[in-house]
Amino acid sequence: MIPYFEAMEIPLWGGRNTAAFGTLVAAGILVGVAWAYHRAKVLGIPRDDISEAIVWALCAGFLGSHLAAIAFDPQPLGSRGLGFYLQFWNGMSSFGGFFGALFGLWIHFRRSGRPWLVEAEISLQGLVVGWVFGRLGCTLVHDHIGRLSDFPLAIQFPHGARHDLGLYEFLYTLLVLVPAILCLNRRPRPAGTTVWVVAWLYAPARFLGDFLRHTDLPDPDARYLGLTPAQYGCIALVLIGTHFWKRTRRPDAGP
């Protein structure tokens, strides 16, 4: 098992510190945006066009992430104090962020009237790369503690060894999802390929992983008919991936 560790803050110069999770989320955004600009340049997408898409995706994604966290908060509405509801970093849902970003991109491209799929794929790849940093932040602060376990990668918490779902997803993103998009980028593929590959890789792993979430500690995740909200999101994500898989297999599907 892995010995317990924690890094709520990252030391800076002059005895100052910065919040580890927030810093890594910010780093993930910067690296993800840099990745998106690089891919846009490779594919001949104007920088201004991808910049607009990124802004819409980020703003809608953060809003959706926070609203979903509030909607599925196991605590009664209003019980956490006003700060929780006004500060998005005090409540974030990954699937709320994903579907929020998707909705933001849909609004943006509907308004602009431009083709959207290639830019959406670029944004998705940036999200995957940035996800590494976000889930590393989750790992350092342990905000996705799971069930008691003797699994070799379990963390030896003070109250017993447990799964750490943030750690698992960090490793899965780093070792599976990022290599997958690097492989996809090696040659031209039909538009939409990145969407269904990432959806089909991520959704099953996340669906199964959510069964490892704790139920014996304060604030367990809400469950509906035995499944977490994220697991229902996984089902939706598989359906989205299936749609794009079928789309890429059409005879007229081009790179």
C-alpha positions, 0 to 999 in steps of 0.5 A: 500500500502507499503511505499516507501523504498530503499537500494542501499547499505548495510552498513558495518563496519568502515563506508564502504558500499557495493552495495545491488544488487551485494551483494545479487546476490553473496549471492544467488550464494553461497547459490544456490551452497551450495544447489546443493552440498547438493542435490548432496550428497543426490543423490550420485553425486560426488562433482567434477561432480556437481562442473563442471556442476555449473561452466558451468551453471554459466559462460554461464548463466551470459554471456547469461544474459548480451548478452540478455540484450544488444540485447533487450536494448530499447536504441540504440546500443552504446548509454549507454557507454562502461561500460554497455557492459563490466560490466555484472551487468549493464545489466542482463536478467533473461531469457537470464541467464536461457537459457544461463545456459541451453546451457552451461550445454548442451555443458558440458554434450555433451563434457563429454558424461555423463548422464545429467538430474539429475545434471541439475535438481540439478543445477535448484534447486540451481538456484531457491534457489539463485533466492530468493536473486537475486529478493530480490536485485531487490526489494531493488533497484526497478529495475523492476518498473511497472504500476501505481496501487492501489493494496495493495502490490504496492509500494508508489513511490514518483511519485505515487504508482506502481507495483514492479515486483521484489517484486512480483517475490521475494514473489512468489519464496519464497512462491511458488517455493522454497516450491515446490522443497522442496515437490519434494525432499521428495521422489524419482521422475522420472528424469525431474520432477523438470524441468517441475514443475518449468517451469509450475509454473514460466512461467505463473506467469512471463507471466502475471506479464510482463503485469504489466510493465510500459510504461510511464517511461523512458526505457520501456521494448521492446515489439514485437507484444505486448509481452516482450522478457521475455513473449516469453521466458515464452512460450518457457519455457512452451514447455520445461516443457511439453516435460519433463512432457511427458518424466516423464510419460513414462513407463520406466521413473525411479527416 
